[in-house]
Amino acid sequence: MPVVHEDGQLVARIRERDLSALGALYDKYRLQVFHTALAVTRDRQAAEDILQEAFLKVHAYANRIDLGVPLAPWLYRVTVNLSYTWATRQAKWRTSLETLIDRLVAPPRVAPEGYFEARDLQTRIQRAVDALPFNQRVVIILYYLSDLSLKEIAYILDCPVGTAKSRLHYGREALRRQLAQSLEPQAAPVLEMSYDFT
């Protein structure tokens, strides 16, 4: 007899019309689904809608879900697909990466200029990520924001691991180029000040 994963036991109960099992899965995975949808769509209302839609799909497709594996990869795949559909319909290619940016940017110094420098850097990183093609952006989000492995990302995106790795590589390179251009010191005129202390 095949081994049934803990999530699989709940899915089996959903197949038997036990909605409390769906509630248990919702409680377990809602934040992950919501944050992934929010990172891709950068729209709170869309992320909430996608969260609801993802769990409606768990209910609708319970008979097709593999009971021997965790539900998380399946949910990520559904979430990314729903987010992609939303982004395509809305023609919005934005993403929310506050958590990723927090990892990349050191905490601001106590001095106000440190805070503004950090905010400026966050804005530049956000714009660079926004400029990525959707496929690269999703891999960057799943890899850095959700801490998923390339194998898990490949499963979620239904592509070979090599493709996920390639998208991550090209996404990083594009970010590196964008940020290098964005962070080059601007040639600004130097204002000379003279003080007379006499």
Secondary structure as UniProt FT lines:
FT   HELIX           6..15
FT   TURN            16..17
FT   HELIX           19..41
FT   HELIX           44..60
FT   HELIX           62..64
FT   TURN            67..68
FT   HELIX           72..90
FT   HELIX           98..104
FT   HELIX           112..130
FT   HELIX           134..140
FT   HELIX           141..145
FT   HELIX           150..157
FT   HELIX           161..183
//
